[in-house]
């Protein structure tokens, strides 16, 4: 069993170091890291198209790329590894990726890149920042991957899971709960500062608080001490409103008016 590991916090981040150690302790598993050189949080699925990418090997043995999380997985899948991994795992992220966060998340973006290549993928994040109880989170990630392997869910089909782990000792964690994504309020206002040259600088504000954290959401599950697991898909089509937009489109292109005139 071969696993490709990536993240968005960088190849030296404690989260990816702990994740690699945990997954390589599974009997029969080989895991290799290809991760960004520096922190690439909120890079989503971005690929670098207008500048060259370089791959180096760090002192910890991990390979790193001067690009985005998606770059790392893309390069690995299209030639760097020389083989097709059975599973792509991203994380462990320093902070939650729940609700609307998943749109921006580089952690999810790395996992999604593997999914786009037809490989099952999991994105792991800790709910709170600063790596509190990181070893417990790594052990929980290991347990989940082991269970996937034991149930033969790896290799049968490709899927994409987003998992958030509370910062608790392993024995205090609740079980895994299958959840839908919650929603956040709009982000906090942009932060402005004046540079030494007198120019106005803008910093993106903090993420908004939870707006939809009802039972059944990832926000609710993790608040109760459970591990949230949400299956994701790439299809952004608004299937629910296709009929409405079909009628609207016919009016927009004048076909309805043309029929009336005839």
Secondary structure, DSSP 8 states (H G I E B T S, - for coil): -EEEEE-SS-TT-HHHHHHHHHHHTSTT-EEEEEEESS--TT-TT----SS---EEE-TTS-EEESS-HHHHHHHIIIIISSS--SEEEEEEESS---TTHHHH-HHHHHHHHHHHTT--EEEEEESSSTTTTHHHHHHHHHHHHHHHHHTT-BTTB--EEEEEE-SS-GGG---EEE-B--EE------EEEE-TTS-EEEE------EEE--TTBHHHHHHTT-EEEEE-------GGGHHHHHHHHHHHTTHHHHHHH-
